[in-house]
């Protein structure tokens, strides 16, 4: 198994400290704060460890304080409700005695019901596109972006790369992604991987509409909240198409939506996130 993927699996394998209390490590990357997708994925794993049946169908999270990448994170799970069909959990992430993140999530035992979905956009398949890792090798000036895709994730952009966007409304940011090798069949693990990667590019979608790249020093950005709805079973080690758009930005906040499809065209998850974007000249 690739070294990078092993590191991500270790990241999602939380240590049990006590009943309802878990500890997670951080990605060893040169960042000033912990990657938000990591915290959300770890919190989901912590919640899922306390659930006996059903799969996660939704999560709603708030990023409260920047995480310290030099210190482990404690996750405390509150067992809100165990019902016949639905199970609800609340998780707080703690560092240095302060809550840095909270999550509410719900698990559901699948039932028979109505079925419909929005069709997947027609785009190039992943086999027709270059991997982000190979593109970054050609652009060493953007090598800092490879902290997750060196050999742990395979990411392939359908739309223009973030640093190639031009000023003007960009309707869509689109990419394919998957883990770089097979992982276990645990549905919770696949949901956690999707949670982790869903936070990688959503704020970029807001920035691209204004000609900024994610690494532009002209702004200060951070995720404020993150919501996901898991509609159908899927595997994170098989290709997922991530279609993203930003309907609005105002008052130093921007909103972005995303949809995740399987390669066969099934809509498997939906994502929403609000990001804080402060232009340095205005601060």
C-alpha positions in Angstrom: 0.0 0.0 0.0 1.3 3.5 -0.8 3.0 5.3 2.1 0.6 8.3 1.8 -2.5 6.1 1.9 -1.1 4.2 5.0 -0.7 7.6 6.7 -4.3 8.6 5.9 -5.6 5.2 7.2 -3.5 5.7 10.4 -5.0 9.1 10.7 -8.5 7.7 10.7 -7.7 4.9 13.1 -8.4 6.7 16.4 -7.1 5.6 19.8 -9.8 4.7 22.3 -9.0 6.6 25.6 -12.2 5.9 27.6 -15.8 5.1 26.9 -16.9 7.8 24.3 -13.5 9.4 24.3 -11.0 9.0 21.4 -7.7 10.6 20.4 -6.5 11.4 16.9 -3.1 12.4 15.5 -2.5 15.0 12.8 -1.1 15.0 9.3 2.6 15.7 9.4 2.5 18.6 6.9 3.9 22.1 7.0 0.7 24.0 7.9 -0.1 26.6 10.6 -3.3 24.9 11.5 -4.9 21.4 11.3 -6.6 20.6 8.0 -10.4 21.0 8.6 -11.3 17.9 6.6 -9.1 15.8 8.8 -10.9 17.0 12.0 -14.4 16.4 10.4 -13.4 12.9 9.2 -11.9 11.9 12.6 -15.0 13.2 14.4 -17.2 11.1 12.2 -15.1 8.0 12.9 -15.4 8.7 16.7 -19.2 9.0 16.4 -19.4 5.8 14.3 -17.4 3.9 16.8 -20.3 4.3 19.2 -23.1 3.2 16.7 -24.2 -0.4 16.5 -26.4 -0.2 13.3 -27.1 2.0 10.3 -24.8 4.1 8.1 -24.2 7.8 8.4 -26.7 9.8 6.3 -25.9 13.4 7.4 -23.4 15.5 9.3 -23.4 19.2 10.3 -20.2 20.7 11.7 -18.7 24.0 12.8 -15.0 24.9 12.8 -14.6 27.1 16.0 -10.8 27.5 16.5 -7.7 26.7 14.4 -6.3 23.3 15.4 -2.7 23.0 16.6 -0.9 20.5 14.2 1.7 19.8 16.9 -0.8 18.4 19.4 -3.2 15.4 19.3 -7.0 16.0 19.3 -9.4 14.5 21.8 -12.9 13.6 20.6 -15.7 13.3 23.1 -18.9 11.7 21.8 -22.4 12.4 23.3 -24.8 9.6 22.6 -27.9 11.8 22.0 -30.3 9.1 20.8 -30.5 5.4 19.8 -33.8 4.8 18.0 -35.1 1.9 15.9 -34.2 3.6 12.6 -32.1 6.6 13.5 -29.1 7.1 15.8 -27.9 10.6 16.6 -24.5 11.6 18.0 -22.8 14.9 18.9 -19.0 15.1 18.9 -16.7 17.9 20.3 -13.0 18.1 19.4 -10.7 19.5 22.1 -7.2 20.8 22.2 -5.4 22.5 25.1 -8.7 22.5 27.1 -10.7 24.3 24.4 -13.3 23.1 22.0 -12.0 23.7 18.4 -14.8 21.9 16.5 -18.2 20.4 17.0 -20.2 17.9 14.9 -23.8 16.6 14.9 -24.4 13.5 12.8 -27.1 11.0 12.2 -27.1 7.3 11.2 -30.0 5.6 9.5 -30.9 1.9 8.8 -31.7 1.9 5.0 -35.4 1.6 4.2 -37.4 1.1 0.9 -38.7 4.4 -0.4 -39.0 6.9 -3.3 -36.0 7.1 -5.7 -34.9 9.9 -8.0 -31.7 12.0 -8.5 -30.3 14.9 -10.5 -28.2 13.4 -13.4 -24.5 13.6 -13.4 -23.0 16.2 -15.8 -21.4 14.9 -18.9 -17.6 15.3 -18.5 -14.3 13.6 -19.5 -13.7 10.4 -17.6 -10.7 10.1 -15.2 -8.8 7.9 -17.7 -8.6 10.9 -20.0 -7.1 13.2 -17.5 -3.7 13.7 -15.8 -3.4 13.0 -12.1 -2.8 16.1 -9.9 0.4 14.5 -8.6 1.9 14.4 -12.2 0.7 18.0 -12.9 2.3 19.2 -9.7 5.6 17.5 -10.7 5.5 19.8 -13.7 4.7 22.8 -11.5 7.1 22.8 -8.6 6.0 26.3 -7.6 2.7 24.8 -6.4 4.2 21.7 -4.7 2.7 22.8 -1.4 -0.6 21.6 -2.7 0.5 18.0 -2.8 0.1 17.3 0.9 -2.7 14.9 0.3 -2.3 13.6 -3.2 1.4 12.6 -3.4 0.5 8.9 -3.1 -2.5 8.7 -0.8 -5.2 10.2 -3.1 -5.6 10.3 -6.9 -7.1 13.6 -7.9 -7.8 14.6 -11.5 -9.2 18.0 -12.5 -11.8 18.2 -15.3 -12.0 22.0 -15.0 -9.0 24.4 -15.1 -6.5 24.0 -12.3 -7.1 26.4 -9.4 -4.0 28.4 -10.1 -4.9 28.7 -13.8 -8.3 30.3 -13.3 -9.0 33.7 -14.8 -11.1 36.5 -13.3 -14.8 36.3 -14.1 -17.6 34.1 -12.9 -16.5 30.4 -12.9 -19.7 28.3 -13.0 -18.1 25.0 -12.0 -15.1 23.4 -10.5 -15.0 19.7 -11.3 -12.7 16.9 -10.5 -12.4 13.1 -10.1 -10.9 11.6 -6.9 -10.3 8.3 -5.2 -7.9 6.7 -2.8 -4.7 5.5 -4.5 -5.3 1.8 -3.5 -8.1 -0.4 -2.2 -9.1 0.0 1.4 -11.3 -2.1 3.7 -15.0 -2.6 3.1 -16.1 -0.6 6.2 -18.8 1.9 5.0 -17.8 4.3 7.9 -14.2 4.5 6.6 -15.4 5.3 3.1 -17.7 8.0 4.4 -14.8 9.4 6.4 -12.6 9.5 3.4 -15.3 11.4 1.4 -15.7 13.8 4.3 -11.9 14.5 4.4 -11.6 15.1 0.6 -14.8 17.1 0.4 -13.2 19.9 2.3 -10.1 20.1 0.0 -11.5 22.3 -2.8 -14.8 23.9 -1.8 -13.4 27.2 -0.7 -11.4 27.2 -4.0 -14.7 27.3 -5.9 -15.5 30.6 -4.2 -12.1 32.1 -4.9 -12.0 31.1 -8.5 -15.0 33.3 -9.3 -12.8 36.3 -8.4 -9.5 35.3 -10.0 -7.8 34.2 -6.7 -6.0 30.9 -6.3 -6.1 29.0 -2.9 -2.4 30.0 -2.3 -2.8 33.7 -3.2 -1.5 35.8 -0.3 -4.0 38.6 -1.1 -6.6 37.0 1.2 -7.1 35.1 4.4 -9.5 32.1 4.2 -10.9 29.4 6.4 -13.8 27.0 6.5 -16.6 28.1 8.9 -19.0 25.2 8.7 -19.4 22.0 6.7 -22.5 19.8 6.0 -22.9 16.5 4.1 -25.7 14.2 3.2 -24.9 10.7 2.2 -27.6 9.4 -0.2 -26.3 6.0 -1.4 -23.6 3.5 -0.5 -20.3 4.1 -2.3 -16.6 3.3 -2.1 -13.9 6.0 -1.8 -11.4 3.7 -3.5 -13.5 3.8 -6.7 -13.8 7.0 -8.8 -16.0 9.8 -7.5 -16.9 12.8 -9.5 -17.0 16.0 -7.5 -19.0 18.8 -9.1 -18.8 22.2 -7.2 -20.2 25.7 -7.5 -20.5 28.9 -5.5 -23.9 30.7 -5.8 -22.9 33.7 -3.7 -20.3 35.6 -1.6 -21.0 38.6 0.6 -19.7 40.2 3.8 -16.4 38.3 3.9 -18.3 34.9 3.6 -18.8 32.7 0.6 -21.1 29.7 0.1 -20.2 26.6 -2.0 -22.2 23.5 -2.9 -20.9 20.2 -4.1 -22.2 16.9 -5.3 -20.4 13.6 -5.4 -21.3 11.0 -8.1 -20.0 7.4 -8.6 -18.4 6.7 -12.0 -21.6 5.0 -13.0 -23.5 8.2 -12.5 -25.2 7.6 -9.1 -25.5 10.7 -6.9 -23.9 9.4 -3.6 -23.5 12.6 -1.5 -24.1 16.3 -1.4 -22.0 18.9 0.4 -22.4 22.5 1.5 -19.8 24.8 3.1 -19.5 28.4 4.1 -16.0 29.9 4.0 -14.5 33.0 5.6 -12.6 35.1 3.0 -11.0 38.3 4.1 -9.1 40.4 1.5 -5.9 41.6 3.1 -6.2 45.1 1.7 -9.6 45.5 3.4 -8.4 44.4 6.8 
